[in-house]
Amino acid sequence: MALYAGTIFLSAFLLFLVQPIIARQILPWFGGGASVWAVCLVFFQSMLLAGYAYADWTSRRLSPRTQAKLHLALLALSLLLLPIIPDVRWKPGDEGMAPIVTILALLGVTIGLQYFLLSSTSPLLQAWYWRHYKHAVPYRLFALSNFASLLALLSYPVLIEPWLPSTLQSYGWSAVYGLFALLCGFTAWVSARAAGDIAAPAREMAGDIAAPPSLGQRLAWIVYSAMGSCLLLGITNHLTQNIASIPFLWIVPLSLYLITFILCFDHPRWYVRPMFIALVAAALPAMAWYSDSLALYFAAPLYAAGLFVCCMFCHGELYRMRPAPRYLTTFYLMISIGGALGALLIAIAAPLLLKGYFELGMVLVACAFLLAWSALAAERWLTFLAFVVVCVTTGFVFMNVAEYTSGVRVMVRNFYGVVRTRDYTDPVPFRVMYHGGINHGGQLLTPSGARTPSTYFGPTSGYGRALASLRAFHNEGPLRVGVVGLGAGAIAAYSRKGDTFRFYEIDPQVAAVALSDFSFLSAARDAGTQIEIALGDGRLTLERETPRQFDLLAIDAFSGGSIPMHLLTREAMAAYVRHLAPDGVIVFQATNRYVSIAPVVERLAAGVGMQAVLVSDEPDNANSTGADYWLSSTDQIIVSRNRALLASEKIKSAAEPLAENPAFRVWTDDFYNLLGVLKR
């Protein structure tokens, strides 16, 4: 028993530890957004399905010794493919295309075989254990597997990520995987010797005469598993789109998801059916009501609790429908099919088929219907409650969809997110671009609107003050301006004849909407400004280009309210400085509901001998319906080694020097800590 349990524990630990390790390394290559993690989960769930299918097929079709020989050969081959370090040749070019296929191929080449074998270990060894010890039921080994997975996930942000560089993480994982391969190979050899060379289908033991599961049972296993997977990805995306796509925010929902598997498959006492049906009945309408909320400190606990109780319901029902141990590999195969199907629906199908972020609401409604179907055979009051939940949840979802789409002119979606434009008429016509739920620039629909600074780019903002000071410093001569993140192109309102404004934009649909629905860029061209748009990740493009000698470089690339962490590291800062004129300035957009990047930028600036000052702008009547309501309250950090520029009246009168904090650890591509900069 100890041999099987130890091998399963180690395999599950490595299986889930590699997820944040590999995803974190490739995250900066593909824009740093929530969609990267979602595509990674599609790969993980798909490989889990492949591993479970392999375990099921070989257990039913091959003799124990043949099965062991095949598995040993695959383990040996996987060792030849170590270590698991992504090849930099997979970095995308500057074509600005959705990199779904590239991410899946990269993961397949880097960790495909190892992940496949780790995925197959738990069902395979449980089958071997059942074949060896016919009197014992191995389902609790599944709970042990999920416990090891949970331990790996919780260990990563606390014990691994803050202390070990990414490359060292990969080498360390690869070394432990080598130990696993030896242990698993020994277990296969022991199991094959104990079982002999009798074909698995012919082994009819006493008490092993249970009827095979019906098609209806198999479909039910798939549906409940898919629902849990859809909830996991839908809620994870909802959180990461509006904060940051980082391992910590991936791990919390995934950990809750695993905890429900651990509890449900450990013992029936944990899933008290009437209680969890009632809890799900309360959670679904609450999540549907607040699905458009950006209040992190309320929404995050609500969705965490909702994910937990809903997954307890889904996985508790799965455990109630479990088959005899003889069919456990088939059972796990159906669970993995459901998990992969759920991941595909949320990460691949939703961005391709839906114009907006509608999938979370659809999943909540689907879960409500599943609850009602499950409650049909329960007590009458539970059945009535479930149908009330269906009506209320559906009503709230439709209400939120109506609000989300009300007054929308354009709504387009791709791998990088949803872009919408909406017109307002009171007190003056005004058009806004939204990325996710966040305003990404707006324009007055008046004759002078294309040359009027608006939203976060007002005359008294950090951008406005820096550009005005640079004009004076250069005797009103032409400027070279680089902007990482296009949005509506509102900063182009400051352009003049002879200037060059070069925008770096990863999302082609943002560029298309900025050109079709806003006139900032076209008006700037008409005024004699050279406008350039470079499609592709801003940092990667800057790293490939020759120095541009920008007088001002604006870092304003956000996906929804999420901060791409790879734009705030020491390596990114080196790329910015390389493109900066000797007396130029870098302006970081620091406006965020949940995160204060000031200590991060201060350390980056100090590391390259620059000074950082914060400009907090609160225009009169900003965000109201009064005069100048098109201007937004905003924070920007101005970084420069040009002390005379920072001492200019425009900047000095509004700027506050950032306090030095040598104890704050500089963020790098190998290290960043979002928890340390969360606003309380």
C-alpha positions in Angstrom: 0.0 0.0 0.0 2.8 2.4 0.9 4.5 2.0 -2.5 1.3 2.8 -4.4 0.4 5.7 -2.2 3.8 7.2 -2.3 4.1 7.0 -6.1 0.6 8.5 -6.5 1.4 11.3 -4.1 4.6 12.2 -5.8 3.0 12.1 -9.3 0.1 14.3 -8.3 2.5 16.8 -6.5 4.6 17.1 -9.6 1.6 17.2 -11.9 0.2 20.4 -10.3 3.5 22.0 -9.4 4.5 22.1 -13.0 1.4 24.1 -14.0 2.4 27.4 -12.4 6.1 26.8 -13.1 5.6 26.5 -16.8 2.7 28.9 -17.2 4.6 31.6 -15.3 7.6 31.3 -17.6 5.6 31.6 -20.9 3.2 34.3 -19.5 5.3 37.3 -20.6 5.7 35.9 -24.1 2.0 36.1 -24.9 0.9 39.4 -23.3 0.6 38.4 -19.7 -3.2 38.3 -19.8 -5.7 35.9 -18.1 -6.3 34.2 -21.5 -2.8 32.6 -21.3 -3.6 30.7 -18.1 -7.0 29.7 -19.6 -5.3 28.1 -22.6 -2.7 26.5 -20.3 -5.6 24.9 -18.4 -7.0 23.6 -21.7 -3.7 21.8 -22.3 -3.5 20.5 -18.7 -7.1 19.1 -18.9 -6.6 17.7 -22.3 -3.4 15.9 -21.3 -5.2 14.7 -18.2 -7.8 13.2 -20.5 -5.1 11.5 -22.6 -3.4 10.1 -19.5 -6.7 8.7 -18.2 -7.6 7.2 -21.6 -4.2 5.6 -21.7 -4.7 4.1 -18.2 -8.2 2.9 -19.1 -7.2 1.3 -22.4 -4.0 -0.4 -21.3 -5.7 -1.7 -18.1 -8.5 -3.3 -20.2 -6.6 -4.4 -23.3 -3.1 -5.4 -22.2 -1.7 -8.0 -20.0 0.0 -6.7 -16.8 3.5 -7.5 -18.1 2.9 -5.9 -21.5 1.4 -2.9 -19.8 4.4 -2.5 -17.5 6.9 -2.8 -20.3 5.1 -0.1 -22.3 5.0 2.2 -19.3 8.6 1.6 -18.5 9.6 2.5 -22.1 7.6 5.8 -22.0 9.1 6.7 -18.6 12.6 6.2 -20.0 11.8 8.3 -23.1 10.5 11.1 -20.9 13.8 11.3 -19.0 15.6 12.0 -22.3 13.4 15.2 -22.8 14.4 16.8 -19.5 14.8 19.6 -18.3 11.5 21.3 -18.9 12.7 24.7 -20.1 10.7 26.5 -22.8 12.7 27.3 -25.9 12.8 31.0 -26.6 12.3 30.3 -30.3 8.6 29.9 -29.4 8.3 33.6 -28.5 5.7 35.1 -30.9 6.7 37.6 -33.6 5.1 41.0 -34.2 2.1 39.8 -36.2 -0.4 40.4 -33.4 -2.2 37.1 -34.0 -4.0 35.0 -31.3 -1.3 32.6 -30.1 -3.6 29.7 -28.9 -2.0 27.1 -31.2 1.5 28.3 -30.4 0.9 28.0 -26.6 -0.5 24.5 -27.0 2.3 23.4 -29.2 4.9 24.9 -26.9 3.5 23.2 -23.9 3.3 19.9 -25.8 7.0 20.0 -26.8 8.2 21.2 -23.4 6.2 19.1 -20.9 3.9 17.0 -23.0 5.2 13.5 -22.4 6.0 14.1 -18.7 2.6 15.6 -18.1 0.9 12.7 -19.9 2.7 10.1 -17.8 2.0 12.0 -14.5 -1.7 12.3 -15.5 -2.0 8.5 -16.1 -0.3 7.6 -12.8 -3.2 7.9 -10.3 -5.8 5.8 -12.3 -3.2 3.4 -13.5 -1.8 2.6 -10.1 -5.3 2.4 -8.6 -6.1 -0.2 -11.2 -2.9 -2.1 -10.4 -3.6 -1.8 -6.7 -7.2 -3.2 -7.2 -5.8 -6.0 -9.3 -3.2 -6.9 -6.7 -5.4 -6.4 -3.5 -8.8 -7.4 -4.6 -10.3 -7.0 -1.2 -9.4 -3.3 -0.9 -11.3 -0.3 -2.5 -8.8 2.2 -4.0 -11.1 5.3 -4.3 -9.4 7.0 -1.3 -6.2 7.0 -3.3 -7.9 9.5 -5.5 -8.4 11.8 -2.5 -4.7 11.3 -1.7 -3.8 12.3 -5.2 -5.9 15.5 -5.0 -4.4 16.3 -1.5 -0.9 16.1 -3.1 -2.0 18.3 -5.9 -3.4 20.9 -3.4 -0.1 20.8 -1.4 1.9 21.5 -4.6 -0.3 24.5 -5.5 -0.2 26.0 -2.0 3.6 25.5 -1.8 4.3 27.3 -5.0 3.4 30.9 -4.1 4.8 30.6 -0.6 7.9 28.3 -0.7 9.0 28.3 -4.3 8.1 31.4 -6.4 9.4 34.0 -3.9 12.8 32.2 -3.5 13.7 30.4 -6.7 14.3 31.8 -10.1 12.2 30.4 -12.9 15.1 28.4 -14.5 16.0 26.9 -11.2 12.4 25.9 -10.6 12.5 24.0 -13.9 15.7 22.2 -13.1 14.5 21.3 -9.6 11.2 20.0 -10.9 13.1 17.9 -13.5 15.3 16.4 -10.9 12.4 15.3 -8.8 10.6 14.0 -11.9 13.6 11.7 -12.4 13.1 10.3 -8.9 9.4 9.8 -9.7 10.2 7.9 -12.9 12.4 5.5 -11.0 9.7 5.0 -8.3 6.9 4.5 -10.8 9.0 2.1 -12.9 9.7 0.0 -9.8 6.0 0.0 -8.9 5.1 -1.2 -12.4 7.6 -4.0 -12.2 6.3 -5.1 -8.7 2.7 -5.0 -10.0 3.5 -7.0 -13.1 5.2 -9.7 -11.1 2.3 -9.9 -8.7 -0.3 -10.1 -11.4 1.4 -12.6 -13.7 0.9 -12.6 -17.4 -2.8 -13.2 -17.6 -4.7 -10.8 -19.9 -6.6 -8.2 -17.9 -10.0 -8.8 -19.5 -9.9 -12.5 -18.6 -9.3 -11.9 -14.8 -12.8 -12.5 -13.4 -12.4 -12.5 -9.6 -14.9 -13.4 -7.0 -17.1 -10.4 -6.2 -16.0 -8.6 -9.4 -19.2 -9.1 -11.3 -20.7 -5.7 -11.2 -22.6 -4.6 -14.4 -20.8 -2.1 -16.6 -21.9 1.5 -16.4 -24.7 2.5 -18.7 -24.4 5.3 -21.4 -26.6 7.5 -19.2 -24.3 7.0 -16.2 -21.2 7.9 -18.3 -22.9 11.0 -19.7 -23.9 12.1 -16.1 -20.2 11.7 -15.0 -19.1 13.9 -17.9 -21.8 16.6 -17.2 -21.0 17.0 -13.5 -17.3 17.0 -14.2 -17.6 19.6 -17.0 -19.7 21.8 -14.8 -17.0 21.9 -12.2 -14.4 22.7 -14.8 -16.5 25.5 -16.4 -17.0 27.1 -13.0 -13.3 26.9 -12.2 -12.2 28.6 -15.4 -15.1 31.1 -15.5 -14.5 32.4 -12.0 -10.7 32.4 -12.5 -11.0 34.5 -15.6 -13.4 36.9 -13.8 -10.9 37.5 -11.1 -7.7 37.7 -13.2 -9.1 39.9 -15.9 -9.6 42.7 -13.4 -6.5 42.4 -11.1 -3.5 40.5 -12.6 -2.8 37.2 -14.3 -0.4 35.8 -11.7 0.1 32.3 -10.1 -1.5 33.4 -6.8 -4.8 34.2 -8.4 -4.7 31.1 -10.5 -3.9 28.9 -7.5 -6.7 30.0 -5.1 -9.6 28.9 -7.3 -7.8 25.7 -8.4 -7.0 24.9 -4.8 -10.7 25.2 -3.8 -11.6 23.0 -6.8 -9.2 20.3 -5.6 -10.3 20.6 -2.0 -13.8 19.6 -3.1 -12.4 16.5 -4.8 -10.4 15.6 -1.7 -13.4 15.9 0.6 -15.9 14.2 -1.7 -13.7 11.2 -2.5 -12.3 10.8 1.0 -15.5 9.8 2.7 -19.3 10.2 2.1 -19.6 12.2 5.4 -18.2 15.3 3.9 -20.9 15.7 1.3 -24.1 16.4 3.1 -26.5 16.5 0.1 -29.4 18.6 1.4 -27.0 21.2 3.0 -25.0 21.7 -0.1 -28.0 21.9 -2.4 -29.3 24.7 -0.1 -25.9 26.4 -0.2 -25.7 26.2 -4.0 -29.2 27.6 -4.1 -28.0 30.6 -2.2 -24.7 31.0 -4.0 -25.9 30.9 -7.6 -28.3 33.9 -7.5 -25.7 35.9 -5.4 -22.9 35.3 -8.0 -25.3 36.1 -10.9 -26.3 39.4 -9.2 -22.7 40.5 -8.7 -21.3 39.1 -11.9 -20.5 42.7 -13.2 -19.0 43.9 -9.9 -15.5 45.1 -9.8 -15.4 45.3 -5.9 -12.5 42.9 -5.3 -12.8 42.6 -1.6 -16.4 41.6 -1.8 -16.5 39.8 -5.1 -13.4 37.6 -4.5 -14.7 36.0 -1.3 -18.2 35.7 -2.8 -16.9 33.8 -5.9 -14.4 31.8 -3.9 -17.2 30.6 -1.6 -19.6 30.0 -4.5 -17.0 28.0 -6.4 -16.4 25.8 -3.4 -20.0 25.0 -2.7 -20.9 24.5 -6.4 -17.9 22.2 -6.9 -18.8 20.3 -3.7 -22.2 19.7 -5.2 -20.8 18.6 -8.6 -18.1 16.3 -7.2 -20.3 15.1 -4.4 -22.8 13.9 -7.0 -20.0 12.3 -8.9 -18.9 10.3 -5.9 -22.5 9.2 -5.2 -22.6 7.8 -8.8 -19.2 6.0 -8.6 -19.1 2.5 -10.1 -17.5 -0.7 -8.7 -13.7 -0.5 -8.5 -13.5 -2.7 -11.6 -14.6 0.2 -13.7 -12.7 2.9 -11.9 -10.4 3.7 -14.9 -13.6 4.2 -17.0 -15.0 6.5 -14.3 -11.9 8.6 -14.2 -11.8 8.7 -18.0 -15.3 10.2 -18.0 -14.3 12.7 -15.3 -11.3 13.8 -17.4 -13.5 14.1 -20.5 -15.8 16.4 -18.6 -12.8 18.4 -17.3 -11.3 18.9 -20.8 -14.7 19.7 -22.3 -15.3 22.4 -19.7 -11.9 23.9 -20.3 -12.4 23.9 -24.0 -15.8 25.6 -23.7 -14.6 28.5 -21.6 -11.0 29.0 -22.9 -11.5 28.3 -26.6 -15.2 28.2 -27.6 -16.3 31.3 -25.6 -13.8 33.7 -27.1 -14.6 32.4 -30.6 -18.4 32.2 -30.4 -19.4 35.0 -27.9 -18.9 38.7 -28.5 -18.8 39.6 -24.8 -18.0 38.1 -21.4 -21.2 36.1 -21.2 -19.8 32.7 -20.3 -19.8 33.1 -16.6 -23.5 34.0 -16.5 -24.3 31.1 -18.9 -22.4 28.7 -16.6 -24.3 29.9 -13.5 -27.6 29.3 -15.3 -26.5 25.9 -16.5 -25.4 25.0 -12.9 -28.8 26.1 -11.7 -30.5 23.8 -14.2 -28.2 20.9 -13.1 -29.1 21.6 -9.5 -32.8 21.4 -10.4 -32.3 18.1 -12.2 -30.4 16.7 -9.3 -33.1 17.8 -6.8 -35.9 16.0 -8.7 -35.4 12.9 -6.6 -34.8 14.8 -3.4 -37.2 16.1 -0.8 -40.1 18.2 -2.3 -38.9 21.5 -0.6 -35.4 21.1 -2.2 -37.0 20.5 -5.6 -39.1 23.6 -5.3 -36.1 25.6 -4.1 -34.0 24.5 -7.0 -36.5 25.6 -9.6 -36.8 29.0 -7.8 -33.1 29.3 -8.1 -33.2 28.6 -11.9 -35.7 31.4 -12.4 -33.9 33.9 -10.1 -30.4 33.2 -11.5 -31.6 33.3 -15.1 -33.3 36.6 -14.4 -30.2 38.2 -12.8 -28.0 37.0 -15.7 -30.3 38.5 -18.4 -30.5 41.7 -16.4 -26.7 42.0 -16.3 -26.4 41.1 -20.0 -28.9 43.9 -20.9 -26.8 46.4 -18.9 -23.6 45.1 -20.4 -24.9 45.6 -24.0 -27.0 48.7 -23.4 -26.0 51.5 -25.8 -23.0 49.6 -27.2 -21.9 50.6 -30.7 -19.2 48.1 -31.2 -18.4 44.9 -29.3 -15.7 42.6 -30.5 -13.8 39.8 -28.8 -10.6 37.7 -29.4 -7.9 36.0 -27.4 -6.9 39.2 -25.6 -10.4 40.2 -24.4 -13.6 42.1 -25.2 -13.5 45.7 -26.6 -16.7 47.7 -26.5 -17.5 51.3 -27.4 -20.5 53.2 -25.9 -21.9 56.7 -26.6 -23.2 59.0 -23.9 -25.2 62.1 -24.7 -25.6 64.0 -21.4 -24.5 66.7 -21.0 -22.4 66.5 -24.2 -21.8 63.7 -26.7 -19.0 61.5 -25.5 -17.7 58.1 -26.7 -15.8 55.6 -24.5 -13.8 52.5 -25.2 -14.0 49.7 -22.7 -11.7 46.8 -22.4 -13.3 44.3 -20.1 -15.0 46.5 -17.5 -12.4 49.3 -17.6 -12.5 52.6 -19.4 -9.6 52.7 -21.9 -10.0 56.2 -23.3 -12.8 58.4 -24.5 -13.5 61.2 -27.0 -15.8 64.2 -27.1 -18.0 63.9 -30.1 -17.6 67.6 -31.0 -15.7 69.3 -33.8 -12.7 69.8 -31.5 -13.0 66.5 -29.8 -10.2 64.8 -31.7 -7.7 67.4 -30.3 -9.2 67.6 -26.8 -7.3 65.5 -24.1 -9.7 63.3 -22.2 -10.1 60.6 -19.5 -6.7 59.7 -18.0 -4.8 62.0 -20.3 -6.1 65.4 -19.2 -3.9 68.5 -19.2 -3.2 68.2 -15.4 -2.5 64.5 -15.5 1.0 63.1 -15.4 0.9 62.7 -19.2 -0.3 66.2 -19.8 2.3 67.8 -17.4 5.2 65.7 -18.8 4.4 66.5 -22.4 4.0 70.3 -21.6 7.3 70.3 -19.8 9.0 68.5 -22.6 7.7 71.0 -25.1 9.2 73.8 -23.1 12.5 71.9 -22.6 12.8 71.3 -26.4 11.8 74.9 -27.3 8.5 73.7 -28.8 10.4 71.5 -31.2 9.1 68.1 -32.4 8.9 65.2 -30.0 9.3 61.4 -30.4 6.7 59.6 -28.2 6.3 55.9 -27.7 3.2 54.4 -26.1 2.9 50.8 -24.9 -0.9 50.3 -25.1 -3.0 52.1 -27.7 -6.5 52.2 -26.1 -8.6 54.8 -28.0 -5.4 56.7 -28.9 -6.4 59.6 -26.7 -2.8 60.7 -26.0 -2.5 61.6 -29.6 -4.5 64.7 -28.8 -1.2 66.2 -27.6 0.6 65.6 -30.9 1.8 68.5 -33.2 3.2 68.8 -36.7 6.6 67.1 -37.0 6.0 64.8 -33.9 6.3 61.0 -34.1 3.9 59.0 -32.0 4.6 55.2 -32.1 2.0 53.0 -30.5 2.7 49.4 -29.4 -0.5 47.3 -29.2 -0.8 43.6 -28.7 -4.5 43.4 -29.6 -5.3 43.9 -33.3 -9.0 44.6 -32.5 -8.1 47.5 -30.2 -6.2 49.1 -33.1 -9.1 48.5 -35.5 -11.6 50.0 -33.1 -9.3 53.0 -32.3 -9.1 53.7 -36.0 -12.8 53.1 -36.9 -14.6 54.6 -33.8 -12.3 57.3 -32.7 -10.6 60.1 -34.7 -7.6 60.9 -32.4 -5.1 59.1 -34.7 -6.5 60.4 -38.0 -6.7 64.0 -36.7 -3.1 63.7 -35.6 -2.0 62.6 -39.0 -4.0 65.4 -40.6 -2.2 67.8 -38.3 1.2 66.6 -39.6 2.1 64.0 -36.9 3.7 60.7 -38.0 1.5 58.0 -36.4 2.8 54.5 -36.3 1.2 51.4 -34.9 3.3 48.3 -34.1 1.2 45.2 -33.5 2.6 42.7 -31.0 3.5 42.6 -27.3 5.0 46.0 -26.5 8.0 44.7 -24.5 8.9 42.0 -27.0 8.7 44.5 -29.8 10.9 47.0 -28.0 13.4 44.3 -27.3 13.7 43.5 -31.1 13.8 47.1 -32.3 16.8 49.4 -32.6 16.8 52.3 -30.1 14.1 54.8 -30.9 15.4 57.7 -28.8 11.9 58.5 -27.4 11.5 61.8 -25.6 8.6 60.2 -23.7 7.7 56.6 -23.4 4.3 55.8 -21.9 3.6 52.4 -20.3 -0.2 52.2 -20.4 -0.9 48.5 -21.4 -3.6 47.0 -19.3 -6.0 44.1 -20.1 -9.2 45.1 -18.4 -8.0 46.2 -15.0 -5.3 43.6 -15.0 -1.6 44.6 -14.9 0.8 42.6 -17.2 3.5 42.0 -14.7 6.2 41.5 -17.3 6.0 45.2 -18.1 7.1 46.1 -14.5 10.4 44.1 -14.2 14.0 45.0 -14.2 14.4 43.4 -17.6 11.5 45.4 -19.0 13.0 48.6 -17.5 16.2 47.9 -19.3 14.4 47.8 -22.6 12.6 51.1 -21.9 15.8 52.9 -21.0 17.5 51.6 -24.2 14.8 53.3 -26.2 14.8 56.6 -24.2 16.6 59.8 -25.2 19.2 60.8 -22.6 16.9 63.5 -21.2 13.6 61.7 -21.8 10.9 60.5 -19.4 9.0 57.3 -18.8 5.4 57.7 -17.6 3.8 54.7 -16.0 0.0 54.5 -15.8 -0.6 53.8 -12.1 -4.3 54.1 -11.9 -5.7 50.8 -10.5 -8.4 49.9 -8.0 -6.5 47.2 -6.3 -2.8 47.5 -6.9 -0.3 50.3 -6.1 2.7 49.9 -8.4 4.5 52.9 -6.9 7.1 50.9 -4.8 7.8 48.7 -7.8 8.5 51.6 -10.1 10.5 53.5 -7.5 12.9 50.5 -7.2 13.1 50.1 -11.0 13.9 53.8 -11.3 16.5 53.7 -8.6 18.1 50.7 -10.3 18.9 52.7 -13.4 19.8 56.0 -11.7 16.5 57.8 -12.3 14.1 59.6 -10.0 10.4 58.8 -9.8 7.6 61.2 -8.9 3.8 60.6 -8.6 1.2 62.9 -10.1 -2.3 62.3 -8.7 -4.8 64.2 -10.8 -8.3 64.9 -9.6 -9.9 67.3 -12.1 -12.9 69.4 -11.0 -16.1 67.5 -11.7 -14.2 64.4 -13.0 -16.4 61.4 -13.4 -19.5 63.5 -12.9 -22.0 65.1 -15.2 -20.7 68.6 -14.8 -18.2 70.6 -16.8 -15.2 68.6 -18.0 -16.8 65.3 -16.9 -14.8 63.6 -19.7 -11.7 63.9 -17.5 -11.0 61.1 -15.1 -9.2 61.0 -11.7 -5.9 59.3 -12.4 -2.4 58.5 -11.1 0.8 58.5 -13.2 4.4 58.0 -12.2 7.0 60.1 -14.1 10.5 58.6 -14.2 13.5 60.5 -15.5 17.2 61.3 -14.9 16.5 64.8 -16.2 16.3 66.7 -12.9 15.7 70.0 -14.6 12.6 68.6 -16.3 11.3 67.2 -13.0 11.9 70.6 -11.4 9.8 72.4 -14.0 6.8 74.2 -12.7 4.2 72.0 -14.5 5.6 68.8 -12.8 6.9 70.2 -9.5 3.7 71.9 -8.6 1.7 68.6 -8.6 4.3 65.9 -8.2 5.2 64.0 -5.0 8.5 62.2 -4.9 8.2 58.5 -4.3 9.8 57.5 -1.0 12.9 55.4 -1.3 12.4 51.9 0.0 15.7 49.8 -0.3 14.0 46.9 1.5 11.5 46.5 -1.3 12.7 43.7 -3.5 13.1 44.6 -7.2 10.7 42.8 -9.5 12.4 40.7 -12.2 11.2 38.2 -14.7 12.0 35.6 -12.1 10.3 37.3 -9.2 7.3 39.5 -8.5 5.0 39.6 -5.5 1.5 41.0 -6.1 0.5 40.5 -2.5 3.0 43.0 -1.4 1.4 45.8 -3.5 -2.3 45.1 -3.0 -4.2 48.1 -1.7 -5.7 47.5 1.7 
